Amino acid sequence: MAQQDRRDFIKKMGGLSTGLLALSGIDDTWLEELAIVRQEVEQMSPYDAARYEPFWLQIQQAFRQSPHFINLENGYFSPQPLEVMQAQMENIRMINEIPSFYMRKRQAEEKQGVKRQLAQLAGCGPEEIVITRNTTESLDTIIAGLDFEAGDEAILCDQDYGSMQEAFQQRAKRHGLVLKWVDVPLHPKSDSEIVESYEKAITPKTKVMLVTQLINISGQILPVRKICDMAHSHGVEVIVDGAHAFAQLNFKIPDLNCDYFGASLHKWLCCPLGAGIMYVKKDKISKVWPLFGDVAFPEDDIRKFEHIGTHPVSTHLTISSAIRFHQLVGPERKQARLHYLKNYWTSAVKDLDRVILNTPLSPDRSSAIANIAVEGMTPSELSAYFYDKHRIFTVAINRKSVKGVRVTPHLYTRMADLDAFIEAIREVAG
């Protein structure tokens, strides 16, 4: 089929042309084949689409991965699809050709356009979000920017991300904030068990709690909306760490009813490294001090947080391409596929002797990430075994509450890769 004929064919597929034809530089044969299978999965439930390998074979071809090992450590950050990586390089080239002119004449308007797209994806207004560099910058800005008096209390979970814990520990050391720690069970019997564990820690001095939506070391999803509703009934604000939830789970930020939210866009949205999002509920903006001083905007204007000096705008611009690819895959299908990949390998090994799974497996409790341990081996020994003997890359997690190896497949992960991983587990466990 000739190039123009292929493009005419894709346009006729009904509603697909905007997403597919925007993938500049991608082979037209791939576009044609993707258009066909995408039309087929549009008629399926997310559950059935997650198992329809012809579609995912086409998605896998949008990524380029090393043939020298199997990467099952996509929790650190996600690779970019080829189209997103190409868009980043084109953005770098464009800005480099007109450097100061671009920064003074076009930067502000184009960044605002990207921000509007990101806000639409997040389900909130652009006046409530800031594009940051990562989750740590987003949440540490909020943690450092809230006013606390000596003796005020903050509630954290023992499984929260280290950078967030350390930010609160610094506030405790500098300003007398008292930290209260919650133990979250690895295999909760119900949502109420988790909600009650946070509620029991609340006292009249509690001002804020940090809640991780999807725990990075175990993959467990917490019932954030229920926790937020409970906290607000006690007059307590909630900061949500959505680093692994945003663009992995299908939700909108307002669905959570949180006060503050942060995430990394270079994780599951597949943006270039150095892209994050910070959300502050509109009526809370004036309460938070910006990290850098800014007198250009009122205290209740989210743009007061955007003053971070000169930075690579090409990364911001590329967010648009990542959003386009995310929508092409489909948020519901993406979540269903990631959960399917996790369940595929965990179901095959969960009953083996010596194997311990530190992750609940139901769809409302986990998605792509799972944590596995093998009796008699340390996390480092197990991770080294997978890589040294089978060239399967994972990461060792050795925390007080979670000890094992974190395993994180991605959209590009082949079923053959997971079959190889299953055999490696059977070998080491047997």
C-alpha positions in Angstrom: 0.0 0.0 0.0 1.4 3.4 -1.0 2.2 5.9 1.8 -0.7 8.3 1.0 -3.0 5.4 0.6 -2.0 4.1 4.0 -2.7 7.5 5.5 -6.1 7.7 3.8 -6.8 4.3 5.2 -6.0 5.3 8.7 -8.2 8.4 8.4 -11.1 6.2 7.4 -10.7 4.1 10.6 -12.9 6.6 12.4 -11.6 8.7 15.3 -8.1 7.3 15.0 -6.5 9.8 12.7 -5.8 12.5 15.3 -3.7 10.2 17.6 -2.1 8.0 14.9 -1.1 10.5 12.3 0.4 12.7 14.9 3.0 10.1 15.5 5.6 11.8 13.4 8.4 9.7 11.9 6.7 6.4 12.7 6.6 3.8 9.9 3.3 3.9 8.0 3.0 0.1 7.9 3.0 0.1 11.7 0.4 2.9 11.7 -1.8 0.9 9.4 -1.5 -2.3 11.5 -2.0 -0.4 14.7 -5.2 1.3 13.3 -6.7 -2.1 12.5 -6.0 -3.8 15.8 -7.0 -0.6 17.7 -10.3 -0.6 16.0 -10.8 -4.2 17.2 -9.9 -3.5 20.9 -12.2 -0.5 20.9 -15.1 -3.0 20.7 -13.7 -5.0 23.7 -13.9 -4.5 27.5 -10.6 -3.4 29.1 -10.3 -6.9 30.6 -10.5 -8.6 27.1 -8.4 -6.0 25.5 -5.6 -6.6 28.0 -5.3 -10.2 26.7 -5.5 -9.3 23.0 -1.9 -9.9 22.0 -2.1 -8.5 18.4 -2.7 -5.0 19.8 0.0 -5.2 22.4 2.5 -6.5 19.8 2.0 -3.3 17.9 2.4 -1.2 21.1 5.6 -3.1 21.9 7.0 -2.0 18.6 6.7 1.6 19.6 9.5 1.1 22.1 13.1 0.3 21.6 14.8 -1.8 24.3 18.2 -3.4 24.8 18.4 -7.1 23.6 21.0 -7.9 26.2 18.7 -8.3 29.2 15.1 -8.4 30.2 14.1 -5.2 32.0 11.6 -5.8 34.8 12.5 -2.6 36.7 10.3 0.0 35.1 9.4 1.5 38.5 12.4 3.9 38.5 11.4 5.5 35.3 9.8 4.4 32.1 11.4 4.4 28.6 9.9 6.8 26.1 8.1 5.5 23.0 10.1 6.2 19.9 7.7 9.0 18.9 8.1 10.7 22.3 11.8 10.5 22.2 11.9 11.9 18.6 9.6 14.7 19.7 12.0 15.6 22.5 15.0 15.7 20.1 13.0 17.9 17.7 12.1 20.3 20.6 15.7 20.5 21.7 16.8 21.3 18.1 14.1 23.9 17.6 14.9 25.8 20.8 18.6 25.6 20.1 18.1 27.3 16.8 16.3 30.3 18.3 17.5 30.2 21.9 16.9 33.6 23.5 14.1 34.4 21.0 12.2 31.3 22.0 12.7 31.8 25.7 11.5 35.4 25.6 8.9 35.3 22.9 7.3 31.8 22.8 8.2 29.9 26.0 5.4 31.2 28.3 2.6 30.7 25.8 3.6 27.2 24.7 4.2 26.0 28.2 0.7 27.1 29.1 -0.7 25.1 26.2 1.1 22.0 27.5 -0.2 22.8 31.0 -3.8 22.9 29.8 -3.4 19.5 28.2 -1.9 18.1 31.4 -4.7 19.6 33.4 -7.3 18.0 31.2 -5.6 14.6 31.6 -5.5 15.1 35.4 -9.1 16.3 35.5 -8.5 19.6 37.2 -8.0 23.2 36.1 -4.7 24.6 34.9 -4.9 27.1 37.8 -4.3 24.2 40.2 -1.3 22.5 38.7 2.4 23.2 38.2 4.8 21.3 35.9 7.8 20.3 38.1 10.8 18.1 37.7 9.6 15.1 39.7 7.5 13.9 42.7 10.2 14.8 45.2 10.2 18.4 44.1 6.4 18.6 44.0 5.8 17.1 47.5 8.9 18.5 49.2 7.7 22.0 48.0 4.4 21.4 49.8 5.9 19.8 52.9 8.4 22.7 53.2 5.9 25.3 52.4 3.2 24.6 54.9 3.2 26.5 58.2 3.6 24.4 61.3 4.1 25.3 64.9 6.1 23.3 67.4 4.0 20.4 68.6 1.9 20.1 65.5 1.6 16.5 64.3 1.9 14.9 60.8 1.0 11.3 60.0 3.1 9.1 57.7 3.2 5.5 56.7 6.3 3.3 57.2 6.2 2.4 53.5 6.1 6.0 52.2 8.9 7.0 49.8 12.1 7.9 51.5 12.4 11.5 50.2 9.0 12.4 51.6 9.9 10.9 55.0 13.1 12.8 55.0 11.3 16.1 54.1 9.0 15.6 57.1 12.0 14.6 59.3 13.7 17.9 58.4 10.6 19.8 59.4 10.6 17.9 62.7 14.2 18.8 63.3 13.9 22.4 62.3 10.5 23.4 63.6 9.4 20.9 66.2 6.9 19.0 64.0 5.9 15.7 65.6 5.8 12.7 63.3 3.3 9.8 63.9 3.9 6.6 62.0 1.3 4.2 60.7 1.9 0.5 59.9 0.0 -0.5 56.7 -0.6 -4.3 56.3 0.8 -6.0 53.2 -2.3 -8.0 52.7 -5.2 -6.0 54.2 -8.5 -7.7 54.8 -10.5 -4.6 53.8 -10.3 -0.9 53.0 -11.6 -0.1 56.5 -8.6 -1.8 58.1 -6.3 0.6 56.3 -8.5 3.7 56.9 -8.7 2.9 60.6 -5.0 2.5 60.9 -4.6 6.2 59.8 -7.6 7.4 61.9 -6.2 5.9 65.1 -3.1 8.1 64.7 -5.1 11.3 64.6 -5.1 13.6 67.6 -6.3 17.2 68.1 -2.8 18.3 67.2 -2.8 16.5 63.8 -2.5 19.0 60.9 -1.6 16.9 57.9 -1.1 13.3 56.7 0.9 11.9 53.8 -0.7 9.0 51.9 0.9 7.1 49.1 -1.6 6.1 46.5 0.4 3.2 45.0 3.3 2.1 47.3 6.5 1.9 45.3 8.1 -0.9 47.2 5.2 -3.3 47.3 2.8 -2.1 44.6 -0.2 -2.0 46.9 -2.9 0.6 46.1 -4.4 2.3 49.1 -8.0 3.5 49.3 -7.0 7.2 49.1 -10.5 8.6 48.6 -11.7 6.9 51.8 -8.7 8.0 53.7 -9.1 11.6 52.5 -12.8 11.7 53.4 -12.0 10.4 56.9 -9.1 12.8 57.4 -11.3 15.8 56.4 -13.9 14.8 58.8 -11.3 15.4 61.5 -10.1 18.7 60.0 -6.8 17.1 58.7 -5.3 17.9 55.3 -3.9 15.2 53.0 -0.9 15.2 50.8 -1.0 12.4 48.2 2.1 10.8 46.7 0.9 9.7 43.3 4.3 9.0 41.8 3.4 5.5 40.5 -0.4 6.0 40.3 -0.5 8.9 37.7 -1.0 7.4 34.2 -0.7 3.8 35.5 -4.1 3.9 37.2 -7.1 5.4 35.4 -8.3 8.2 37.7 -8.7 12.0 37.9 -7.0 13.9 40.8 -10.3 15.4 42.1 -11.6 11.9 42.4 -9.2 11.5 45.4 -10.6 14.5 47.3 -7.0 15.3 48.4 -5.6 18.8 49.2 -2.2 18.3 47.6 -0.8 15.8 45.0 2.5 15.1 43.4 3.7 12.7 40.7 6.5 12.0 38.3 5.5 12.2 34.6 8.7 10.3 33.6 7.3 7.2 35.2 4.0 5.9 33.8 3.3 8.7 31.4 6.6 7.9 29.6 7.8 11.5 29.5 11.5 12.4 29.3 13.3 12.5 32.7 12.7 15.6 34.6 9.0 16.0 34.3 6.5 16.0 37.2 3.2 17.5 38.3 2.2 19.3 41.5 -1.5 19.8 42.3 -2.7 22.2 45.0 -6.4 22.5 45.6 -7.4 26.1 44.6 -8.4 27.2 48.1 -5.1 25.9 49.5 -2.7 27.7 47.3 -2.3 30.7 49.5 -1.4 28.5 52.5 1.8 27.2 50.8 5.0 29.1 50.6 6.8 28.7 47.2 10.3 27.2 47.3 11.8 30.3 45.6 10.7 33.8 46.4 8.3 35.4 43.8 6.5 38.7 43.9 5.1 38.6 40.4 1.9 36.7 41.3 -0.6 36.9 44.2 -0.3 34.4 47.0 -3.4 32.5 45.7 -2.0 32.1 42.2 -0.5 28.7 41.4 2.1 30.4 39.1 4.0 31.6 42.2 5.5 28.0 42.2 6.7 28.2 38.6 9.7 30.4 39.4 12.6 27.9 39.3 15.0 29.8 37.0 16.1 28.8 33.5 15.3 25.2 32.7 15.1 22.9 29.7 11.7 23.8 28.2 12.1 21.0 25.6 11.1 18.5 28.4 7.9 20.4 29.1 6.9 20.6 25.4 7.4 16.8 25.0 4.7 16.1 27.6 2.2 16.7 24.8 3.6 13.8 22.8 3.5 11.5 25.8 -0.1 12.4 26.6 -1.0 11.7 23.0 0.6 8.2 23.1 -1.0 7.5 26.5 -4.5 8.3 25.0 -3.8 6.2 22.0 -3.2 3.2 24.2 -6.2 4.1 26.3 -6.0 4.7 30.1 -8.4 1.9 31.0 -6.8 -0.6 28.6 -3.3 0.4 29.9 -4.3 -0.2 33.6 -5.9 -3.5 32.7 -2.9 -4.6 30.7 -0.4 -3.8 33.4 -2.5 -5.6 36.0 -2.7 -8.6 33.6 1.1 -8.7 33.2 1.6 -8.6 37.0 -1.0 -11.3 37.5 0.3 -13.5 34.7 3.7 -14.2 36.5 2.5 -13.9 40.1 -0.3 -16.5 39.5 2.2 -18.9 38.1 4.5 -18.8 41.1 2.4 -17.8 44.2 1.9 -21.4 45.4 5.5 -22.5 45.0 7.3 -23.5 48.1 9.6 -20.8 49.5 8.0 -18.1 47.4 6.5 -15.1 49.3 4.5 -12.4 47.6 4.5 -9.1 49.4 1.7 -7.7 47.1 -2.1 -8.2 47.2 -3.2 -9.4 43.7 -6.8 -8.1 43.2 -7.3 -5.3 40.7 -8.3 -2.8 43.3 -5.2 -3.5 45.4 -2.4 -3.5 42.8 -1.5 -2.9 39.2 1.9 -3.4 37.5 4.2 -3.6 40.5 4.7 -6.7 42.7 7.3 -7.7 45.3 8.5 -11.3 45.6 10.8 -12.9 48.2 12.3 -16.4 48.4 12.9 -18.0 51.8 16.5 -18.3 52.6 17.7 -15.5 50.3 18.2 -11.8 50.9 16.7 -9.3 48.5 20.1 -8.5 47.1 21.0 -12.2 46.6 17.7 -12.8 44.8 18.0 -9.8 42.5 21.6 -10.7 41.7 20.5 -14.3 41.0 17.9 -13.1 38.4 20.4 -10.9 36.7 23.6 -12.9 36.9 22.1 -16.2 35.9 19.2 -15.2 33.7 19.9 -11.6 32.6 16.6 -10.4 34.2 16.9 -7.0 35.8 14.9 -6.3 39.0 15.6 -4.2 42.1 16.2 -5.4 45.7 13.9 -3.8 48.4 15.2 -4.2 51.9 12.9 -2.1 54.2 11.7 -2.9 57.7 8.2 -3.7 56.4 8.9 -5.0 52.9 11.8 -7.3 52.0 12.0 -8.8 48.6 12.6 -8.0 44.9 10.4 -5.4 43.1 9.2 -6.6 39.7 7.7 -4.1 37.3 6.8 -5.0 33.7 5.7 -2.4 31.2 3.6 -2.1 28.0 6.6 -3.3 26.0 7.1 -6.4 28.1 6.6 -9.6 26.0 4.9 -12.6 27.3 8.0 -14.6 26.5 10.0 -12.3 28.9 7.5 -13.2 31.7 7.7 -16.9 30.9 11.5 -16.7 31.2 11.1 -14.9 34.6 8.6 -17.6 35.8 11.1 -20.3 34.9 13.9 -18.4 36.8 11.7 -18.2 39.9 10.8 -21.9 39.7 14.5 -22.7 39.4 15.6 -20.7 42.4 12.6 -21.7 44.6 13.1 -25.4 43.7 
